[in-house]
Amino acid sequence: MTLAELTRPPPALRQAHVIVVGNQKGGAGKSTVAMHLIVALMRMGKRTGALDLDLRQRTLTRYVENRIRTVRGSKLALPQMFDLQESRQRMLDAAEAEDEMSFRAALRRLGETCDYIVIDAPGGDTHVTRLAHACADTLVTPLNDSFIDFDLLGDIDPDHEEVVRPSIYSEMVWDCRKRKAQSARAPIDWVVLRNRTSASRIEAKNKQRVGAALKTLSTRIGFRMAPGLSERVIYRELFPQGLTLLDLDGEGGEGKLQMTHLAARQELRDLFITLKLPGLEGEVLKF
């Protein structure tokens, strides 16, 4: 197969809905959100594929590998996953071409058998990150509830706390939206999550300020707001077993869902409902 054939955009017959979890900053909970979306989709009976584009940290890959070890002897569902490898080409153009070829080939293969493909994009602005964003049908951007993370989306006037202009990540998404519109004549539904929120009264004023700034920016550059995941120990505790909160009371799970976890599960339900993913309209949530 020639390079031109391998790098050709996925065929129009591909039915898989591509969800990209992206942000140019680390520590916002991208992999946690991605894994919970994967399990939620599998609980809904959907064939789900996964791609980890953070080829160095490989957090989502390790999450799934942990799940594979746990799944032995149980009935926990597993996503279809391709293990991509970073190009070892020394020349930048050659490395980017090889990474693009691998990414598009994996996307095509998953698209043949999956209803949904969840992509965990790395932090930073790389060639493969832009490729993934330009292929997204739904873009989910987890954002820590602070102006430090907000700075990726928009510049703030320090004197009046007004949004001055879109920032680096917003500009990248805008460029990817244009590419998607030109190549596939389809939009990208961009959803921003206020992640790792705290119930502390001390942070209440800051939350209000960040919320107001996000609301202003959302109307300006065109993204939807969705409830994210609060800061909870349970999300970190489940990683070594490759489990999510949705597995605890599911078939093959450990049946350990406690009262303290019910609020966290409701967060996941609220997020899933807000995403409004196609093919799930009117279906009762199975988690």
N, C-alpha and C positions, 0 to 999 in steps of 0.2 A: 504494500500500500504506500502511495506517495505521501510526502509531507503535506501537500495541498489537500489531499483526501482526509488525512488525519486531523488537520486543523480546521476543516470545514465545520460551520455551526451545526448543532444537532438537527436532524431532519424534522420537518414540520409534523410528521406523524407521532413524534414523541409526546406521550400523554402525561408523563410525570410532572408534578408541580414542584418547582425548585424553591426551597426555602434556604436563604443564606443568612446565617447569623454572623453579623460583621460589625466591626468597630476598629478604629486604628489604635486603640489603647488597650493594654493588657489589664487584667484584674477586674474586668467589668462583669464577669460571670458568663461569658459567651459559651464555653463548653458545657457548663451546667444547664444553661437554657437549651442548648442544642440537644443534649442527651434527654432531657425531660420532654422535649417536643417529639423526639424519636419514639420514646416509650409511649407517649400519649397517642401518637398516630397508630402504633402497633396495637394498643389496647382498643382502638376504634376499628380494628380489623383491616388496616391498610398495609399493603406491602411497602416497606419503607427502606430506603437506601441511605447510606451515610458516607460523607467524604470529609476527611480531616486535611485541611490545606496548611495547617501549622506543622510543617514537616520537621521542625526542630523540637518544639515542646511536645507535640503529639498527645495533648491532653485527652482529646476525644478518643483517639486510637487506644490509649491506655485504659480509658473508661470502658470501652467495648471489650478489650482483652480481659479486663477484670471480670466483666460480665460473663464472658465465655467460660472462665474457670468456675464461676459460681453456678452457671446454668446446668452443669453436669448433674444428672439425676433429678433435675427439676423441669418445670414446663415453662420457664421464662422465655419470652420471645427474643430473638436476635435480629438486628437489622442486617441487610446486605451491605457489605463494606468492602471498598477497595483500599489497599494499603499503598498509597502513592510514595514514591521516593524522589528526593530532591536531585536535580541534575548535577552531575559532577563536571560538566563542561566548564572550562576556564573562561571562555569568551562569553560575555554577557548575552549577546544576541543568540548564540547557539544554546546557551542554558535556558533562556526564556522560551525559545522555540521547542526545546525538548520538554520543558515543564508544561507548556500549552498543549503539546501533543498528548502527553499523559493525562492531563486533566480532561480534555475533550473526549478521549477514548473511554475514560472511566465514566464520564457523564452519559455517553451514548449507551454503554453497556448497562448501567443502572436504569436508564430510561426505558430500556426494553422490557424490564421485569417489575418495575416499581411504580406505585401510585404517587409517592412523594420521595423527594431526595432532600436531605438536610445536610447543608454544607457548613462546617465550622471554619470560618476564615481567620487567618492570623492577624495579629496586630501589625500595623505598618502598612505602607503603600507599596505593594509589590505588583509585578506583572500578573501573577496568577490571582492575586486578590481582586484586581480590576476585572479579570476575565470572569471570575465567579460572580461579582456584583452585576456585571452586564448580562449574565444568564439568569439572574434571579427573577422569579415571579413574585415572591414575597421576600422583602428584606427586613430582618429583625435586628435592631440595634440596641443591645443592653447598655445602659448608661448609669454609672454610679451617681447618686443624687447629690452632686456637688458642682460648683462652677469650674472646678479643675477639669472634670470630664465634659462639662457643657462647652468648654473652649474648643473642643473638636468640631462642634456643630456651628457655633457662632461666636463672633467677637462681641464683647460687652464693653460699653462705655463705663469706665470705672466711677465716674462722677454721678451719672444718672441711672446706672444699671439698665441701660437700654441696649437692645440688640443693634449693633452697628452694621454688621455684614455677616453672611455665611462664612464659615471657616473651612479648614482644609478637608475634613472628611465630607462635609456637605457638598463641597465643590467636586470631590471625586464621585460622589453618588450622582450628582447632576450630570456629570460627563457620562457615567455608565447608563443613566436613564436615556440620554440622547442616543447612545450606541444601541441600546435595546430597541428603542423606537424605530431606528433606521433599519436594523437588521431583521427584527421579528415583528415590527409594527404592533408591539404590545407594551403595556406599561409595567412599572415596578411598583408594587404596593409597599410603601416604606412605613414600618411601624417602629417607634422608639419606646423602649421600656425604661421606666424609672426603677432601676434595680438596686438591691441591697439597701433599701430604705430602713430607717430606724424610727421607733416610736418615741424616742427621747424628746422631752419637752424643750431641752436645750437647743435641739436642732430644728424645732418647729418653724422658727422664723426663716431659717435658711431654706427649708423645704418649700415654703411659700414663695420665696424669691426665685428659686430655681424653677418651680412650677410655672410662675408667671412668665419667666423668660422663655421657657419651652413652648408655652401656649402661643406667645407672640411669634416665635420662630417657626412653629409648625404651620401657621397660616401663610407665612412668607415663602417657605421653601417646599412645602407640601409633604409633610409626614403626619401619620396618625399617632396618637398617644395610646399606650396600653399599660395596664398594671403589670409591674415586674415582680421579682421575687425578693422578699425581705431578707435581711441578714439573719440566717438561721444555721445553727450548728448541724442540723440534720442533713443538710445538703453535702457538707464536707465529710460527715461520718459514713455516708453510703458509698463514697467513691471507691474504697478498696475492694468492695464486693461487686462493683459495677452496677449497683442498684440505684433506683430513683425512689422518690417518695411514693410514686404510683405503683411500685412493685410490692410494697409492704402488705397490701390487702388484696393483691391480684392473684390469679391462678399461678401456683408455683412459688409465690412469695412466702414470707415468713409470718404473715399475719400479725405484725407488730404495730400496726397503725394505732396510735394513742390519741387521746383528746388533744394533746399539745400539737399534734401534727395536722389536725383537721383544718386549722386556719391556713397552714401552708398548702394543703391540697386545694383549698378554695382559691388560693392565689393562682395555682396552675390552671384550674378550671376557668377562672376569669380571663386569664391570658389567652387560653385556647379559644374561648368564645370570641374574644375581641379580634383575633386574627382573621376570622371569617374565611377560612380556607375553603376553596371550591371542592365540591364532592362530598361535603359534610353538612350541607344545609338541611336543617330540620332533624338531624340525627341526635338521639339522646346520648349524652356523654357516658362512656363506659368506665369512668374512673372518678 
